[in-house]
């Protein structure tokens, strides 16, 4: 469906706001982990399971939802997902135990899986083919902004309202976002009924598995460090809480800048070279963390670089998935979203273990190896000529 410029722009803005709320809802528990740990009497490592459970739930649901509800109209699917996110947050605000809180994150993860992949797929159908990359960049900017505004917002509101009150506030904001989306998003028909045979056919798409493994390596390498960022910054760079907050904020702003440049750079470099630019830049930034002086400013600058290059990856990667199989874009983007959250879970778990065994000075080494492997894999896949390089 292609609509006029004004209504399309408003619809893309609504989708971007929905992505912002998805990102904030996903990572809000990171900012609230200390108060959750204190009230429910669990360790910091246990509170990390709140992100892990959400991520695994999201990944599983993103793979299965095209089979069960992929034929639904896009607006109904998005609103259903946002409703489940709201339910998960509201239940999380009232549960008496940590085990039940984990269950609410599972519900929220299912809701998120109905939102994330569908936002990108819907955005790509609202514009002509030559504008798809710009549309994807615009809506994904909402997720990027969640690291700049969403996570700091929860860290500020958390002490004022408590972690339970903050979850209630997020659910209210989700409700307002859902109303905005309901009003501004035009009708977009669902895809064809997905069957197990469809999964088999799409899984044979040339270049699919190298692309997905690259996503896993890229996001996993970032979350090796980001999943334990406070502990890592304290141990490696001697950062105090003020420096950690400044690093969070700078990380977010650098990501916004990177995402804003994707359209221009992608037009000049082409999709494959844009991906390589992001991956090689990220690898070099991770390498610098092994040699940085142990001062807070050095950590802040390196994390800005990691975010800058990292946020240049997802938009061209989503475009790559669509190009590989345009007729199955919903399922292709679902595969990619599932892999993103698997990478977040894998990277966070790996980081928490390696921080103990390797120590903070060497923690960036496995992250560097993963990012470099993603760059080499993308280069290999491009040489195999499975990924179209010319601009759309």
N, C-alpha and C positions, 0 to 999 in steps of 0.2 A: 504494500500500500504506500502510495506517495501522496502527501497532502501539501497544501500551500505553505510558503515559507514561514509565515507568522505562526500558524498553528503547529507546524512541525517544530519550530524553535521552542515553543512553550512545552510541547510534549517531551522534547529532549531534556529540557530543564527539569521537568517533573521526574523523569527517569534518573537524572543525575542526583536529585535530592533523595530519591529512594536508595540509590547506591551509597550516598552519604550515611543514611540511617542504617543500612546493612553493615557498613564498615564500623560505625560507632557501636552498634549492638554486638558485633563480633568481638571487638577488642576492649569493650568497656570494663570487663572483668579484670583486665591487666591493671588498669588504674585503680580498681576497687579491691585488688587482691589483699592488701594489707588489712583493711577493715573486715573483709570476709573471713580472713584467716583468724583474726583476733576474736570475733564474735562466735564463730562456729568451731573454734579450737582445733584448727587443722594447720599443717605446716605450709610453708610457701610452695614447696614442691607439689603438695596436694592441690593447692589452688590452681596450679598450672594445668591440672586435669580439666578445668572448666573450659579452657581453650581447646584442649585436645579432644574432649567429647564433642564439643560443637563442631570442630573441624571434621572429625570422622563421620558424624551424623550428616553433615552437609555433603561430604563426598559420596556417601552411600545413596543419599536421597537424590543428588544431582544425576547419578547414574540411572536410578530407577524411575524418576519422575517422568521422563519422556515416554516410558512404557505405559505408565498408569494415567497420566493427565496431560501428556504432551499435545493432545489434540484439542485441549480447551482453548478458547479465545484468550489472547495474551493478557487482557485486562483482568479477566476472572482469575487467571493463574497468579498474576502479580498480587492482587488483593487478597487471595487466599494465603499466599506465602507471608504477606505482611501481617495478616490476622494471626497466623501461627507464631510469628515472631513476637507479637504483642502478648499472646497467651503465655509463651515461654517466659517473657520478662515479668509479667504480672504474677505468675505462679512463683517465680524465683524470689519475688519480693516478700512472699508470705510463708515460704516453706521453713520448717523448724530445724532441718538437719542438712548437712553437707551432701549426703547421699541423694536426698530429694532435689537439692539444688542442681546436682549433676543431671538428674532426669529432666529438669526444666531446660537445661542447655541442649539436651538431645532434641527436645521439641522445637526449640528455637533454631537449631541447625537444619531441621527438616524444612521449616519455614524459609530460612535463608536460601536453601537450595532451589526453592520455587521462585526466588526473586533474582539472584545474581545472574545466572545464565540467560534468563528470560529478558532481563533489562538489555543486555548486549544484543541478543537476537532481535528484539523488537526495534531497537534503535537502528539496526542495519536495514530493516525493512521500511523505515519511514522516509528514507532518502534515496536518491539515485545511486547507482553503483559507484560512480566516481567520488561521491561524498561520504562513503561508508567509513573511511578511516577517520575523517573529521568528526563524524557522529559518534563513533566509538570512543574517540579521545574525549569528547565533550561529556559523555555520560560517565566514563571512568574517572573523570576529574572529581566527581562526587566522592568516590571511594578514597582518592588521594587526599581530598580535603578533610576526610574523617580523621586522618592522622594529624592534621594541623589544628583543627577545631574540635573534633569529636572527642578524642582521647584527652587533650588538655581540659575540655569542658567537664568531663566526668571526674577528672582528678581535682578540679576546683569545687564542683558541686558535691562530690562525695562527702567531704568533711562537714558540709552544711546540712545536707539532707540525710546523710547516712547512705550506706550502699543499697539498702532496701528502697529508700525514697528516691534514689537516683534511678533505679530500675523502673519505678513507677513513672518518673518523669520521661524516661526514654520511651516507654509504652505510649504515653500521651503524644509525644512528638511523632511516633510512628503512626498513630491514628490520624493526626493532622496531615502527615505525608500521604497516607492512603486516600484521604479525601481529596487532596490536591491531584493525585494521580487519577482518581476516578473521574474527576471533572475535566482534566486536560488531555488525557490520553485518548486518541480516537480508537475506534474498533479495529483491532488487528486479528484476523482469523488465526486459529491454531494451525499447527501442521497436520500432516496426515497421521492416521493412527500408527503408532510405532509398535512393532512386534519384535519378538526375539530374532526373527529372520532379518529385520531391519538392522538390529545391532550387529549381526554377523556380517551383513553387507557393508555397513559403514566401517566396521573394524578392519576391513580389507582395503580401506582408502590408502593409496600410496602416500607415504610420508607421515601417516598419523602417529605411529608410535615413536619415531624420533622426535616429533613435535611435542608430544605429551611428556616424554622423558626429559626434554629440555625444560619444559615448564616445571617439572618436579625438581630438577637440579637447581634452577634459578631461584625459585621461591624458597626451597629448602635451605640453600646456602645463606640467604638473607636471614632466615629465622633461626639458624644456628646461633647468630649473635643477637637478633632482635628479641628472641624468646627469653633471653636472660640478660637483657640490655642493662638493667639497673645494677645487677651484680657484676657484670662484665666491666662497666664503666668505673665502678667503685674500685674494683680490684686492679684493673689494668691501668687506669689513668688517674686514680685517686679522686674521682669526681664526687662532690658532695651533692645533697638533694637539689640545690639551686642549679648546679651544672647539669645534673641529670635532666631536670625540667627544661633547661635551655637546649640541651641536645635533642630531646623529644620534639620541641618546637622547631628547631632548625632542620631536623630530619623531615618534618612535614612540609615546611616551606620549600626545601630543596626538591622534594617530590613533586610539588605543584609546579615548580619551574620546569622540571624535566618533562612532566606530562604536557605542559603548554608548548614545548618545543617539538614534540613528536611529529605533529602535522607537517611542519616546515622541513624537518630533517628527513622524514619519510618520503616526502615528495622529491627531495634531491637525491637521496641515497637509494631508494627502493626498499621494499619490505625486508629482503634477506640481509642486506647490508645494515639496515636499521637495527635489526635484531643482533647482528654481530657487534655493532657499535655499543649497544647496551650491555651485552654480555662481557665483552672485553673490557669495557670501562669499569664494570662492576668487579671483574676479577682483579684488575690493577688496584682498585680501591681497597679490596680485601687484602691484597699483598702489602699495601702500605701500612695496614694495621699491625703487621708483624714487625715493622721497623720504626713506627711512630715513637717519639719520646713520650714518657709516661706523665703527660700533663693533660688536664681536662680539655684545653682548647684543641689539642691534636685529635682527641677522640671525637669532639664535636665536628671538626672539619671532615674527618674521614667518614663519619656517619652521614654527613650531608652528601658527600660524594656517592656513598652507597645508595642513598635514597634517590638522588638525581638520576643515576644510571638505571637503578631498579625500576623506577616508575616509567622509564622509556620502553620497558619490555612488554607489558601486558597488552597495550593497545595494538601494536603491530603483530603480537602473537595471536590475538583474537582475530585480526584480519587474516593472518596466515591460516587459521583453522577454517575460516569461511571459504577462503580460496581453494583449500584442499578439496572441499566437497560442498559447494554452495547449496545444493538441493537438500542437504541434511544439516543446515547451519545450526538448528536448535540442538540437535544431538551432539554435533561437533563442539559447540560452545559448552554444552553440559559436561562432556568429557574433560574439557580444559578446566572448567570451574572445579570439578571434582578433584582434578590433579593439583590445582592450586591449594586447596584445603588439605589434601594429603601431604603436600610439601610443607605447609605451615606446621602440621602436626609432627611430621617426621623431623623437620629442622629443630623445632622447639625441644622435642625429646632428646635429640642428639646433642643439642647445645647444653642442656641441663646435665647430661652425663659426662660430656667431654670437658665441661668447665671444672669438674672435680678431678678427672683423670689427667687431662693435659695441662690444666691451669689456664688462666686468662692470657698469658703472653703468647701461647700457641693456639688459642681457640680459633683464630682466623685462618689457620692453615687448612683444616678440612673444608671450611667454607670456601676458601680460594680454590681448592681442588675441584669442588663441585661446580662452581661458576665456570672455571676454565673448561671442565668437561662439557658443560652445556654449550660453550662457544665452539669447541671442536666438533661437537655433534651437529650443531647447526651448519657449520662450514661443510661438513661431510655430506649432510642432507642436500645442501644447495648444489654441491658438485655432482651429486647423483641426479640433479635436474628434476627432482620430484616436486620442488617448490617453485612456482612461477616467480621470477624476479621482477619483470616489468610492472610499472604502475598500473592500477586498475583503470 
